Amino acid sequence: MRHARAARGTAIGLAMLAIALELTNILVTARLPPAAYTPLPFAPEDVAGTAFPLFGAILVYRRPRLLIGWLLCAGGVSSAANILSANLIVLNGDPGWGWVVVEFTWQACQLSLGVLLPLLYPDGRMPSARWRWVVVPVVAGHLLAWASLLTMDKALRDASHLLVTVGLGLAFASLAVRFTRGDAVERRQILWLLVTLPGLLIPWILGGDAWWLASFGIPLIPAAIAVAVLRYRLFGIDTLISRAMVGTGLALVITGVYLAASAASSVFLAEVHSVAGLAAALFAGVFFHPMRQALQRGVDRLLYGGTGVPAALAARLRHRLQRLDPGHGLLATLEVLREGLSVTGVAVEVENTTMVTGSPEPVARTVPLVWHGEPVGLLLIGPTARRRFPAAHDERVIATLSPYIADAAHAVRMTAAVQRSRERILAAREEERRRLRRDLHDGLGQSLTGMAMVINAARLSLRRSPDQAERLLADLRTGMDAISGDIRQLVYGLRPPAIDELGLTGAVEELARTPEEPATTVETAGDLAGLPAAVEVAAYRIVQEALTNARKHAAAARVTVRLERDNGLLRVTVADDGSGMPPDVRAGVGLGSMRERAAELGGTCAVRAREGGGTVVTATLPAQ
């Protein structure tokens, strides 16, 4: 902690020293004649001497151990001292050692900002130990520069300039190596620096009268470095590049229209500028939005390739979903999202199932999936993979593709629910078959075997003991009556006879007639004749179960049963005015049976609370 406070104090002191040197230089510059190469009252070196130490101090204050901040401070102070010493020589003449200070400060600025900064950026370490040899040509060039000052040999000065240029080029080449080998975080940090360098390099390459333009680009370099080191997660550099390119493209198109209109109107009209300006304004007003969209699509394709453009991803995803079943469709959406975000993996949690593509661990982001207001699962996005550009456009990609993923997840849920329902139906059907087999074998079969034995006994005793034969035949008659009852019970379990005898309406009315509470009213609407047999049985059983619940559990005083056939559907409604369902009630066998009977036919069955008290059971069944 003590060392950190000392480091922060030192960095702030260096920044204050640089500002003091620049303030002194302002006083010196005011006594000099205006410079011919710049219209500004200051030089690019003045801007560097102010901006670099300030942002360097900010970096050191936040991260005292990071060398990048110290290099910015050292380079900024060297630049401020360099321009001040050079102006003092111009003002007062060379005292003999003045150019020594100028050369020393300039070399210190080159070494710290031109060589060490790109070699160590952004984490304070070189890409590898071999890159330390890049410093050798720069130091050799500096030594030759000192030799040229002592001997006034121009050849030594040229050789010095060549060696330093080679060293600077190699140092900046290390950034390209880092960019190709680094992860997405390091690439984003490097991009922040690279996007600001043209503001310095272009004026420096042009030289001469264009050098003063560097005054506007130089402050952006330390600012970008500070943002890249401290706040790179908050700002998307590729978004900045994209918008800059789109804006530049719009400006170039409108300027081209202006120049074309100027050239065309100059042939026919004298008022060249007004006509050209009007044409450019009209063109911009009419075609601005289509041009912006076209340029945005082109820039997105340039930055991210075909897989990173949200519209292209959505189109490809729709095409794939049309050819796949729900399970494979969800995997297809995850694969497209993974490509669009360039992440290591994506997964979706749907109920108790997780579908994965790639390797999403460790999960970098979790996005809830919502289908028409209903949560259907969670989207798990893995860390960013290696790619050419970072993905600040992730929000647009996720916003574009998440509805498709939610649709696919909902389809998977529905498919799983239908499969579970089918399994329950098959299990119930198999259980019913087992019950019939047991009842037939253990009940009817045993009874028939016993009756056969009684018939044999009666036949044998018919001549010698007529009374005993009479008793046996009477017992046989009683047994036959019992068997008839068992058969009727089995038949009733398969299909209530009342439906065949009375029709669905009459059978339900028979269910409703009971001497005890509650009083039950049956209402019908539409033509209920000619319903499929399975639909009649399902409707009858649902009404039977709902009435049983109302009588046993709801303490209802009145129940209304309504059967309505309309538009190919049979709607069954059973409403009571009883105590209603508790809020924490769990579906039992009866409620589950009603839902399964409806689902078996492709219908639905819902149980809800009734306004004013009571319960409403509503079933919708296909009636065709």
GIMO-V250767 format. One line per field, one symbol per residue. psi: psi as a letter, one per 20 degrees, with the letter a starting at -180 (. if undefined). A space follows every 50 residues. Layout:
BEGIN
psi->???
END
This chain:
BEGIN
psi->gghghggghgghggghgggghhghhghghhiqqpqhipiqjrrhhgggig gghghghgghhhnhiphgghhggghggggghghghghhghgiroihjgig gggghghhgggghhfhghhipijjqqhrhhihihhghggghhhhgghhhh ikohhhgghghgggggggghghhhhhgghhirahghggghhhghiihhhg hghgghaciihhhihhhghhghghggghhhkhiipohhgggghghggggg ggghhggghghghghhhhqhmghgggggghggghhgjgghgggghggggg hggiahiiogghggghgghhhiiqrgghhghghhggggghilrhrqqpoo djpppqpbnipqphqpppppolippiappoparprprhqrmijhgggghh hhhhhgghhghgghghggghggghggggghhhhhggggggghfgghghgg hhhgggghhhjhghnhghhggghghggghhhghgggghggghhgophhgh girgghghhhhhoqhrqrppppqqprojqjqqghgggggghggggggggh hhhilqhqppppppppljqopppoprkbirpqhkqppaggghggghgghh jjaqpqprqppiqaqpppppqpk.
END
